[in-house]
Amino acid sequence: MPIISVITAVYRGGHRYLREAYDSLVKQALPDGWEWQWCLQEDGDSGEPLAELPPDSRISYGTGLPARTAVARTMALARARGSLVRTFDADDLLLPDALRRDITALRDFAWCTSACVDLLPDGTTEPGPYDPPDGPVTPGRFFEEHRENRLSVQAVTFAAHTGLVRALGGWPALTGAETDGLLLAAEAVSNGRFIAEPSLLYRKHSAQTTASARYWHDPEPRAAAVRQRAAALHKSGWRWQLPD
C-alpha cells in the first residue's frame, strides 16, 4: 500500500493544538489505495504530547535530545515508511483533500508547495497575499524571492518524494527557517509545482517562534545559510530524478 508520511515536530508545552492537528489529518481523503503515516517527533523526551492523542497505529512517535524543530523533523524522517513526505506543524490544520492534491501533484513533480490561509487568534482567516500562479514553479523563483525577502509561499506546506528529502539531508540544522532551507534546496536540484488551492490553516499565535521579536532581529545568519546551500547545490549541476 502506498503511503504518504506526514512529518511533525512538537515539544512539551507546545502541544496545545496537537489534537486538532490530528483530527484534521484523520479527515483527509486520499486517492484509492493510499494511506498516511504520522511521524511525530518530540523535541525532548517527556512523552506528554503523545498523551494528547488517541491510540492510532498510524502514529509513529519518537523522542530525543532537545535540538529544535529542524533536528526533530529530520529524526522523524528516519521513521518515514512512505514514498512521499509532507511537512505539517503541530499547531496547524490540514484543509480537506490537502494530501490528495499533494499525492496527485507528485506523480509528475519532485516536490510541491501550496497556498495556505492564516488562522488568526480571533478565529477569523486571511488568505496569503502573494501566492504564485497555479502550476509548475519557474526554476529559481523562490531563491530570488528569498534573496529579496519576499518569499511568496509558506514552506510549511512543502511535500516531496522521500528520496529527494533524504538525498538533501532532511531539514538543515538551523534555529529557524529550516522549511525555507529544504524548499530552496529542492528547487535547486529538481522541478516543483505550486498548488493554488489552500492546503493549510496556518495558525497565528503568540507562542510561535516567528512571533518572537528575537527571531527577526537576532543576528544569526539563518537566511544566509539557507541561500548558501541552495546556491552550492545549483552550482554543482546535480539533478534529482523522479523514480520510474
Secondary structure, DSSP 8 states (H G I E B T S, - for coil): --EEEEEEEE-TT--TTHHHHHHHHHT----TT-EEEEEEEESSS--TGGGGS---TTEEEE--S---HHHHHHHHHTT--SSEEEE--TT-EE-TTHHHHHHHHTTT-SEEEEEEEEE-TTS-EEE-S----SEE--TTHHHHHHHTT---S-GGG-EEEHHHHHHTTSS---SS-HHHHHHHHHHHHS-EEEEEEEEEEEE--TTSGGGSHHHHHS---HHHHHHHHHHHHHHHT-------
